[in-house]
Amino acid sequence: MAATDPRQIINDSAMTVRQWVVVVLMVLLNALDGFDVLSSAFAAPGISKEWGIPRSELGIVLSAELVGMGFGSLILGGVADRLGRKPAMLTCLVVMAIGMYMAHSAQAVTPLTIWRFITGLGIGGMLAATNAVVAETTSKASRSLAMALYVIGYPLGGVIGGFAAQGWLLVDYDWRAVFLFGAVVTAIMIPLVMLLVPETPAFFAARRPEGAVGKINKSLRALAKPEISELPPIPEQAAKPKVTDILSNSQLRPVTLLLAFGYMFHTLTFYYILKFAVQIVADAGFSQPEAASTLTYANIGGAVGGGLFGFLLKKWDIKGPTILMCVLGVCAVAWFGIGHEGLGAWRLAGFLTMFFLNAAIVGYYAAFARGFPAYARATGTGFALGVGRAGAAGSPILAGFLFTALGNEQLLTVSLIMCSGAILGACLLWLLPMRDGDDVVAGKA
């Protein structure tokens, strides 16, 4: 066995079946996150009808898990860098399963809001951990494709959940069944992660716990990779890397802040459609299952757009194409805001908005994976996602307030105001310096 860096082994060698199995599981976990987040949107018309709440109050309910996701990304993202990606994912799955189950039995707005917030804590931490796992278990040549597949898992969960909701759960049962379905699927994922996902070699190489070489080799064997005899020594002149480098390091700080706030503004527009599309279409005179189908088509658009964009990123750089997707997404949201007579037009409008807006999300996630070093990747991603959730959480609250203040008939005006987020996000992305995070000198002030 030759002494070498396990991260270099992963980067330079061809992908194995086990690596793709891990990627597929991360895609499924992201799909689960997507469904869990959108479950409240599918349930929104039923909640509003049963309890008679206005859009402004409904916006608070819809934002609860997004607020939780912000805290979860910040808190549990750090846990993934301290204790490991796998323990963090398992913890998040337990939290999500409990939150979804308790939400289905809520009898009033306040307990439902609390349990949606708790569910969001798990989702936020899961996003930070799974993003790091995809980045650290894939080769450099396959990373952009794997990251694109991972990101489209989020709308894919919305598609699968949407078909389940509109064709079964909301037809044969009621809005509570949507949350119960999510709880059951979440619980099923726990043993799959325990059995099939090893801790990443990059985590052990960065943290260097006692017996690091043995732990790294166990992970490398699981991924069908050659083992190492020892880790490369840390250069004496180099400062010990710290996860706080994302804000204290002069090279990482601008990357962190521009990505975090750019993502925050983008999600303001992104979640306007995801959270209010069903309610808007239902209020236009369509049934709950018909209105839910609009969100299903929106998520199909997100999956298709994200997938195609991921393939393009294999040949293009991240920044320019992502900015273009943001601009086209703004145009699509404006067209959605014009309003439509037929259900087919509403579905097409939803498809186009998520096609472009989720393609931009793929660009952001690729920038997260590239911009942060391994020792702080989950923390950096978690920080960016956590700040970003401020935009996500504020989106349904702001939209609900605007509809209440301006009137539900002012759909175009509200939509144009909500478009401003993606425009600001594109401007910040334009300022982003593009470099590989692992090339950054640790601890540099």
RABEL-V934542 format. One record per backbone hydrogen bond with DSSP energy under -1.0 kcal/mol. CO is the residue of the C=O (numbers start at 1). NH is the residue of the N-H. If there is no record, write none. Layout:
co: <CO,CO>
nh: <NH,NH>
This chain:
co: <5,6,7,8,9,11,16,17,18,19,20,21,22,23,24,25,26,27,28,29,30,31,32,33,34,35,38,39,43,44,45,46,47,48,54,55,57,58,59,63,64,65,66,67,68,69,70,71,72,75,76,78,79,84,85,86,87,88,89,90,91,92,93,94,95,96,97,98,99,100,103,108,109,110,111,112,113,114,115,116,117,118,119,120,121,122,123,124,125,126,127,128,129,130,131,132,133,139,142,143,144,145,146,147,148,151,152,153,154,155,156,157,158,159,160,161,162,163,164,164,165,168,169,174,176,177,178,179,180,181,182,183,184,185,189,190,191,192,193,200,201,202,203,204,209,211,212,213,214,215,216,217,218,219,220,221,235,242,243,244,244,245,249,252,253,254,255,256,257,258,259,260,261,262,263,266,267,269,270,271,272,273,276,277,278,279,281,282,287,288,289,292,293,294,295,296,297,298,299,300,301,302,303,304,305,306,307,308,309,312,312,318,319,320,321,322,323,324,325,326,327,328,329,330,331,332,333,336,342,343,344,345,346,347,348,349,350,351,352,353,354,356,357,358,359,360,361,362,363,364,365,366,367,368,370,373,374,376,377,378,379,380,381,382,383,384,385,387,388,389,390,391,394,395,396,397,398,399,400,401,402,403,407,410,411,412,413,414,415,417,419,420,421,422,423,424,425,426,429,436,437,441,444>
nh: <9,10,11,12,13,140,20,21,22,23,24,25,26,27,28,29,30,31,32,33,34,35,36,37,38,39,42,43,47,48,49,50,51,52,58,59,61,62,63,67,68,69,70,71,72,73,74,75,76,79,80,82,83,88,89,90,91,92,93,94,95,96,97,98,99,100,101,102,103,104,106,112,113,114,115,116,117,118,119,120,121,122,123,124,125,126,127,128,129,130,131,132,133,134,135,136,137,143,146,147,148,149,150,151,152,154,156,157,158,159,160,161,162,163,164,165,166,167,168,169,170,172,173,177,180,181,182,183,184,185,186,187,188,189,193,194,195,196,197,204,205,206,207,208,212,215,216,217,218,219,220,221,222,223,225,224,238,245,246,247,248,249,253,256,257,258,259,260,261,262,263,264,265,266,267,270,271,273,274,275,276,277,280,281,282,283,286,285,291,292,293,296,297,298,299,300,301,302,303,304,305,306,307,308,309,310,311,312,313,315,316,322,323,324,325,326,327,328,329,330,331,332,333,334,335,336,337,339,346,347,348,349,350,351,352,353,354,355,356,357,358,360,361,362,363,364,365,366,367,368,369,370,371,372,437,376,377,380,381,382,383,384,385,386,387,388,389,390,392,393,394,395,398,399,400,401,402,403,404,405,406,407,410,414,415,416,417,418,419,420,423,424,425,426,427,428,429,430,432,439,440,444,250>
